[in-house]
């Protein structure tokens, strides 16, 4: 695919990197030369310096032949203008980043599609959805759902008193016979491994588990995680993510939001009628304790500063808050933050990039997701008639070692794959793969 | 810290590729019944075996190439293919001394065209073909070629491309480096085929046409004749070769635009205009002076003057007449042109017109900056502002280039040569031109230089082709420090 990306900010450059690795032809445009040079000297893509709203520049970037135009500059207006221009100049599809949730309303979508903007993404909204999802599943670090929840992948951090600790995978299945699940990957320290029967679980492992929705509570029990209801939530920072999250959590939860800027706090209190907005410095321990941090069920740190978020989450953890979620925008910090015991990490860039990534997938792949804290991807394939994978039982297929089939969705039912499973055409298959195996593995579905 | 396995793997592939091209010389030996096909086959086999073993040993190399690895690959790669590429000369007995053979091979791959041969016609045609072929391969860059056909590199390609085809501005024809490399090679091949056809049409025999075309398009300058292009007393052939030398000295990206009928981009390009301007002015001066001082008609003055100016400026190094007999003024102009060279992104060598353009323009703007100390006066090229880092890179490059030339001249004069010969020889090897002046002029060869001198010249040719930094960075201690 030939893709033009306007804006080499966080989302743009992350996306450019991802898509280049997936063998797409990328042209990256930005007005700041330095940003382009940084990424252009390392990755195999074309960079053009200039304004994304310039028609001559878009023509230079050969927008006529572009399959996809993505506008992700910091300014919504620029994105809209450049999206319209790109479409009218010949780009097949356009995706832009917006800051205004109203545009996602159905009536607005029609207006935008009539002028040539096919999709809009609002990263803050996506991040807020993610946070709310995590708060509803108290024990999880990350959740990926397939085919509307028929099959899910959970990322769970094993606690030290989990029954499966120091057991091999085979032994673990013995203990938990009643539960239908498959551990597709273990992330330990900075390494991601695809476990085989003889590999052992260890404390603090992040385990990637594919399962049917029915067995969630059992899995949590075996992982040594007690499930609890989250009622009291404290949100640090009055960012747009915080605003969306608080709005969604609304009346069902007790939400306290702390914002340092008085003006902003005042506006937030007007907008969020069910939330208690507090004006104060969130980095002050006294204030947090005074506002009842130790009594909270969950703590969400989404200030613009990743370091503040990580540190305040660690503080919350120390004070006994069960669930902590930190927004970490610096991708390099994510693994570090996870190893410090923070329960879940939110990264706007990754979330937005994942969403856009879906538009570039081949037809047999119906969903794909880069996981936080590892290079691995989890994908959902629709098995086409006659593809290589349908030839026999999985164990005889010579499927690459760096990839694993977690589960299968057949019609309305779903089940966990084992060596004896035979994949049929029109099945939907959930595959977990390390980057080295992606191309090898895709051949099985063609 | 370095990805040694992948470096070895790529080097192995280069040798494999070289082996393949040596095999291509075998049919030539068979056609002309020269009886050296066994020797050539042995060379090919040595290359393929060495390359094959290197690749097999590093089957599971990590595919991630850092820019540091890129510098190592390109520098050692060029050295390695030169070391192995010398084998056909030695094993066939054409050039028995390895030092001489290595000099000739480096001169070939770096598209210099300086030779140690005093009787070229005595060599087997298959060996002469190899000699021209390495120029053709070196012209567009053997590593750029492997990028176009070798799928191994997912991430590191750009580092290799930058290290082999350095220059202050990068023009990509396609988002993918592989596709860019393919397009460049395609243009190169189109020009090559066109020139062969035109030369054959001018009654040059096919073997000479192919060899001269290879040497022209690479701006190399190896001829199959002792008298170089002067062997043919045909104005048509002289003009055809002049034209293609000129084209080979233009940025290939501009040729790409021209093929797409986008002539505006070509004629508005500052570098192209300056390139054309320098050639026009020097040709006219040569014509006027030659007509006065030599026994030439106006047409001959124009033809020989222009041919020589284009040949030297594009760093090809073909000659139609012995310019060693011309007046000092013209010889000095030619030495100056040896320093300037052709356009960036072409197959020519030396400093390159774009650097001269930025250097001189920045110098003049410096005057204006002194008049208006607080004014912001950026350097512009092709209507774009050029970043100060690029200007400082250009200034640094020119300083290093002149320094390298200076040290070279000191070394050569230390061997007893006069200043004129030494300066010409260093300018011609560092700039990848071919013939020098004085004792190294077009009528003579480099054979009389002492062995140490030949190794120095070989080194100058290599660093000149890879534009100094790629090689010199390996010699700096900071590169190896952890």
Interface residues (C-beta under 8 A of the other chain):
Chain A: X2 X21 X25 X26 X27 X33 X40 X41 X42 X43 X44 X45 X46 X49
Chain B: X67 X154 X155 X157 X158 X162 X172 X174 X175 X176 X177 X178 X179 X384 X387
